[in-house]
Amino acid sequence: MRILHTSDWHMGRTFHGVDLLADQGAVLGSIAELVAARSIDVVVVPGDIYDRAVPSADAVLVCNRGLEAIRAAGAVIVATSGNHDSPARLGAGAAFAAAGGLHLMTRVGDVATPVVVDDEHGGVAFYGIPYLEPETTRLELDVPAARTHAEVLGAAMDRVRGDLDARAAAGQHVRSVVLAHAFIVGGEATGSERSISSGGIETAPASAFDGVDYVALGHLHSPQILTDRVRYSGSPLPYSFGERSHRKAVWILELDANGLGSVERVDLPVVRGLARVEGTVEELLSDATYSDVEDHYVSAVLTDDVRPVDAMRLLQQRFRYAIHLEWRRPEGSGELRYRDRVRGRSDLAIATSFLTDMRSEPTAAESALLARALASVQREDEVTDGAAADRGAA
């Protein structure tokens, strides 16, 4: 059996305010093409199908089109819910969807009830473990004292292994694939994931999955290998500029008669690149060095001596997809510059300069008021210091 592992679609997500639905639709189309080209039997999606618990109508429409394309390409789809999804909403109509080859495994109570897909070697049992929040799932998993993700995930996996043992005792030869949405020790976050630490320690060990042939993980957004059989596929698109050096991918695994045979990484097409550019507005608009990134999503760091006016509009004349900018003073650390500027100056001179920068140069009357206020503070400090000295002498 040939299985494609993808995850963390985050349908409906925006990127610095930019709607990504067109990009998301394109990458799901690429996955459907890969399913057809590589004769994939099953596509597994371990969570965060949507970016919000209540996705927009457009997000649902684009997602459904992607699922339909994957199904039409020949693959059964097995999916779980992640911490961004609403299990109840995602799983609504799951029984009807299953009849069409889309299996939505969102119920904690069903973790030991797999979807079994047959091939020439027998059956493959797909177990879906949705995102498990300790506080809300520990009772359902019969571990009332559990407080951590490791404990509730361990309880879920005990149920999975119990089902596998029962099948083996009944003479059934099944291989096993677990879908889980969790933060597993050894995984590296990219910065675009939402923390799942509410309700207990958020990480769980890879050893929790002992006893199954392959574990398809979701939650972290870059492809990662924790063990040969425990892997993150990552998201199909980058969702932060911290991911601009990542190449997005899926895993294609083959199960033979004895279990996991091979796993292959297949890179996904880049829908739109990410780039970070730095310089003055004039340099960024004219420097030929940046010609290759004019159609990328661009984050610009401006180094003009004075904060430019209307910089984003100017940059978008060249970089149509410039979506983020920051201004950085070219001198370096603001703290060091401030110390240099005030060194050797009187309190009155510093206060006068502050007023001038924030509003305008103070009048003579205002300057006199400042001087009296500062002198009053200085007298209070001298009195306080003198009293402390007297107490020390006593």
N, C-alpha and C positions, 0 to 999 in steps of 0.2 A: 504494500500500500504506500502511496506517495502522498505526503501531507505538507501543506504550506502553512507556516507559522507567521502570522502578522498580528499586530496589536496597536492599541493606543491611537485609534483614528482621530478621536476628538472632533467629530463632525460638528461644524458650527463654530469652531474656535476662530477668534480674530488674532491678528498679529500686529500689535501697536495700532489697533483700530482698523486694520485692513481686513476686509472679508476674504476668507481663504476658501470658500466653498468651491470656486472654480478649480483651484489647485487640488483640493481634496477629491473632487470628482475625477480629475485627470489621473491622479495617482491610483484611485480605485480601478479606473479603466485599465491602467497598466498591470495591476495585479490580476484582473480578469484575463488579459491577454497572456500573462505568464501561466495562469491556470490551464488555458487551452494549449499553449505551446509545449508545456511540460507534462501534460496529461495528469494533472493533480486530481486526486480522489477526494480529499477532504481539506478544507481551509479552516484553521482554528484561529479564533480571535479572543484572547483572554482579557477582555475588559477595556473600559474607556472608549466605547464605540462613539458615544457623544461627549461633548465637552460640558454639557449642563444636564442637570437632572430633568429639566423641562426644556428640551431643545426646540428651536424654532421650526416652523412648518417647512421652511426652505432646507434646513439641515436634515430633517427627516426625509424629504423628497430626494435630495442628493444621495443620502445614505441608502435609501431603498433602491435607487437606480444602480448603485454600486453592487449591492447584494444581489440584485437581479442579474447583473452582468456576470458576476462570479458563478452564480448558479447556472446560468445559461451556458457558461464555458465548460460545465461538466462536473463541478465539485459540490459535494455536500458541505454545508457550513455549520460549524459548531462554535458558539460564542457564549461568553460569560459577561457579567456586569462588573464594572470597575468603580472606583471611588467617585468618579465624576458622573456615573450613570445613576438613574433611579431604577433599582431592580424591578419594582412593581410595574413601572411604565414600560421598560424595555422588555419585560417578560409577558406583557399583556398579549393575549392571543398566541402564546407560545405553542399550544397544541395544534392550532390551525397552521401556524408557520412550519411546524415539524413535518406536516403532511406534504409540504412543498420542498422539503430538504433544508430548511433553516431551523436549527435547534438552538433555542435560547435558554441557557441554563443559569437562571438567576435566583433560584430558591435555595437558601441554606439547608433546608431540610432534605433537599434532593441530592446532596453531594455524593451520596453512595449509590445513586441511580444513574448509571451511565447511558449514553447513546452508543449502541453497538453497531458498527459498520463491518460488514463481512468482505473478505477477499479470498483468494485461492488458498490461503493458509489457515483460514478460520475467521474468528472475530477480533476486532479491535475495539476495546471499551474506552470511550472518551468520558472522563469525569470532569465536570465543571465546578470549580470552587470560586464563587464570586468574591468580591472584596469583603473581608470579614472585619467589621469593627468590633473589638472585644466587648464593649459595653452592651451592644445590642444583639450580639449573636451567642454569647457564652451560655445563656440559658437554653437556647434552641439546640446547642451542641452538647448539652448535659455536662458542662464544666463551669458551674456557677462561681467558682473561686478564681476563674481565669481573669487576668488583667492585661495580658500582653498579646500581641499578634502571634508570637510563637506558640502560645498555649492554645489559642483557638484554631490556628492552622494545624497544629499537631492533632487536635481532636478531630478536625475534618479529615485529615489523612488517615487517622485510625479507622474511620468509617470506610474510607476507600479501600484500605488494605483488608478490612473485614469482608467487604463484598468480593474482592479478588480471591480471598481464601475460600469463601463459600463456593464460588464458581469452580475453583480448582478441585475442591472436595467433591463437587458434583460431576467431575470429569470434563469440564469445559476448558478448552485451551484458548485463552484470550490473552492478547497483548494489551498494554495499557498506556494511555496518554492522559495526563492531567493538565487542565487549563487552570491557572491560578493568577489572581491579581494581587500582588504583594511585593514588599520590599525585602529582598533576600540578602543576607550578609554576603558581602563581596561585590554587590552591584554598585555601580557608580551613577549618581544622579547627574543630570545635565543642567538643572536650574529651571526647567520649564514644567517640572512635575509639581503637583500639589502635595504638600505633606500629608501623610496618613498617620501621624503620631497621636492624634486625639484618642484618648481612651486607653493608652498604655504604650509601652515600648514598641516602636514601629517595625523593627527588623525581626526576621525569623531566619533560622539556619537552613542551608540547602539540604542538610541531612533529614529535614522533616519529610522530604519526598522519597526517602528510601523505599524500594520495593516496586517502583513503576519503571516503564521503559523509557518514557520521555516526558519532560515537564515543559510546557509552553507558558512562559511567564509574561505578564503584562505589568506595567506601571512605569518602569524606567524607559527613557526615550532614545537610547542608543543601543545598537545590537551588542550583546554581551554574552560571553560563555562563562558560566559559573562552574559547571562540570560538563563533560561531554553530553550528558543527557538533561541538563538543567540550563535553560537559556532564555534570555530576553531577545525579542526581535527588534524592539524599539518602535518608535512611531514612523509612519511612512513619509512624513514631512517634518522639517525642522520647525520648532515652535519658539525658539529664542535665538538671539545672535550668538549665544554661547555654543550653539550647535552648528555654526557655519562651517566648521572643519569636518563635521561628521558626514559619512556617506550612508544614506538610509538604505535598508536592506530587508529581506525576508529570509527565513530559513526554510529549506526544502529537505525533508527527511524521508527516508525510506525504511519501512518496517518489513523485515523478512520473516521467515517462519519462527525464528528464535527471538525476535524483538527488534531493537534498534540496529539497523544495518549501517546506514550512513547519514550524514548531515552535510548539506551544502549551503553556503551563503550565496545569495543572489542579490546583487545591488539593484536598487530601483532607479528609474530615470529621475534626473533632477528636473523638477517642474520649473523652479525658478531659484537661482542661486542667491546666497546671502553674502554681503560684503561690508567691510568696515573701512571707511576712508577717513583721512585726517589731513587737515591743512586749512588755510584761509579760504573764504568763499571764492575769492578770485582764483586761487590755485586749483580748487576742486572743479571749477567751471572750465578751466583751460588745460589742465595737465593731461597729456595723452596717456599717461600711465593708467588712468582709470577708464580707458575706453572699453575694456573688456567687461566692466561691471555696470555699464549704463542701464542694462535691463534686469539687474539684480534688485532684490530688496536691500536697501542701503541704510546703514547707520553711520552718520557723519559726526566726526569730532572736529569742531571749529576752533582754530587757534588764532583768530583775529585779535588784535590788541584791544579792540572795543567790541562789545557784543553786537553782532550784525543785526540790522533791522530786516524783518521779512525773509530770513535766511532760508526757511523751508521752501517758500515759493520760488526763490532764485535757484536753489539746488534742483528742484523738480523740473526746471527747464532742461536740464541735462539728464538727471537721474529720475526718470518717471516714477520709479518705485522707492524713492527716498521716503522713509517712514519714521525715522528717529534721528534726533540730533542732540548734541550737547555742546556747550561752549566751555573751553578750557583755556584759562589765561596762560599765555606762553611762558610766563616767568617761572612757573613751577608752583610750589606749595604756597597757598594763601596765608598759612600761619606764619611761615618764615618771612614773607613779604611784610606782613603786618608788624612783626617785631622790628624789622629793619626800619620801617617808617616811623615808629614811635620811640625808638631808642634815643635817649638824651632830651626828649621834649617834655615840657611841663604838663601837668594835668589840664591846665587851662587851655594850652595850645592843642592838646589832643581833643578835648571836648569841643573846642571851636571848629576844628577841622571836621569832626563828625557832623556837627550841625550844618556846616557848609556843604558836605557831600550829600546829606539826606534832604536838605531843604534849600537853604541859601545862606550867604554869609550873615552871621548875627549882627544886629544893630549894636550901637554903643551901649544902650540900656540893657540889652540882652546879655552882652558880654560882662557888664558890671554885675548882673544878677548871677551869672555863672560863677564869677570870681567869688562872690559872697557865699554861694552855696558850697563851693569847694573848700573855702577857708573854714566854714562851719564844720564840715566833715573832718577836716584836718584837726581842728581843736578838739572834737569829740574823741578822735583816735588818741590824741596826746593825753587827754584826761584818763581814758581807759587804760592806756599803757602805764601811766603814773600810778593808778590805783593798784594795778597788778603788781608793779614793782614794790609798792608799800606792803602788800600782803606777803610777798616773797620775803621781804626783809624781816617782817614780824615772825 
